[in-house]
Amino acid sequence: MSSTGHFVHEMAVGSILDNRTFADNLYKMAEKDMKEETKNTPENNVGFDINTDENQSGTTHLNEPIGEDSELERLKNELEEEKDKYLRKVAEFDNFKRRSAKERMELIQTAGRDVITELLDVLDDCDRAQKQLETSDDAAAIKEGVMLVFNKLRHTLQARGVKVMETVSQEFNSDLHEAITEIPAPTEELKGKVVDEVVKGYYLNDKIIRHAKVVVGK
C-alpha cells in the first residue's frame, strides 16, 4: 500500500472516531438537559401544592375550601327553609285571626236573631191587644188579651233559658242582690233578708244576667 493510500486510511479512521465521540458527547449533553428539566418541574418540587382553581390565589389546595363552602351552603339552605316555614306559619296565623274576628263579628251581629224572630210573634199579639184596647170597652176581654200577651212573652223567654230570680224572704246575698235601701224588718225572721223586690233579677242558663234590686230588713 502506498504512503499516500496509508495516509488517507488513517485520516478516515480518525474522522470516524471523532464523529462517534462527538455523537456520544451530544447524547450525554441532551440526557443531562432532560434530567435538569425533569428536576425543575413543579410536580417534583418538594412542598409544591397545585391550585386547580384559576380564581384562587396562592398554592393552597382546593379540597378543604370546597368542603367548607359546601357546609356553609348547606347551612344557608337550611336557614332559608326554616325562615320560609316561619313566614308561612305567621301568614297562616294572621289569616286565622282575621277569619276569627270576622266570624265573631258576624256572631255578635246575628246572635239574637232567633230570639228576636220569636219575639216578633209576641209583638204581633201586642198590636192586636192595642187595637182591642182602642175599639172595645169590655174590660174583661181586654184583661184576658193582655194576660195572654204577657204569658206568651214569658214562655218565649223561658224557652230560651231565661229564668226569674226568687228574692223575697231570701237571705240577702250581694252576689245576687243589689240593696236599694234598708228598712226595719216587719218580723224577727226577716232581719237580714229581702223584704221587698223593686226590680226582678234574671238568670240565663243558670248565669246571672241581671241582679235583683231589693229592700233589705234590718
Secondary structure, DSSP 8 states (H G I E B T S, - for coil): --HHHHHHHHHHHHHHHHHHHHHHHHHHHHHHHHHHHHHTSGGGSTT------TT--SS--SHHHHHHHHHHHHHHHHHHHHHHHHHHHHHHHHHHHHHHHHHHHHHHHHTTHHHHHHHHHHHHHHHHHHHHHHH---HHHHHHHHHHHHHHHHHHHHHTTEEE---TTSB--TTTEEEEEEE--SSGGGBTBEEEEEE--EEETTEEEE-EEEEEE-
